Amino acid sequence: MRDSSSSSPAAVRGRPFVTGNPGRKRGSQNRITKIATALLAEEADELVRRAVEIAMNGDVAMLRFLLSRILPRDRTIKIDIAALERADDAVEATAAIMSEVAEGKISPAEGAALVVIVKANQDAIDLAAVVKRLDVLESKRSLT
């Protein structure tokens, strides 16, 4: 157990600089990082060629690494849904999305992402309707 009467102050976390000293600028690099970057820049093409060669020889981890950098994370999908002009249209759109997921045309994660978009659109439509009603009520109130 630590003695609370000790004269040494507790270590300060965060920014241990004196007031007025902001510390190192964002993005600045130390000497070792600069040297490593310069050395790798000269060998970048050869390193990529070697990584591809290793992946082509059956190294699954290297193949996965390279593909994760090359392939897009999301794909563009096209599904037929009605225009979302009223809040009720969200029900039909969600049903269409569920159908696409059930048929295997899109993944469940893609379907979930689309449902979030439909929900955001529905919320915007609902909010716009509430604002219109509020404007009408306020204008009626100001006339009386």
Summary of the structure (lengths in Angstrom):
residues: 144
radius of gyration: 29.1
end to end distance: 73.3
largest distance: 82.7
contacts: 253
relative contact order: 0.06
helix: 60%
strand: 0%
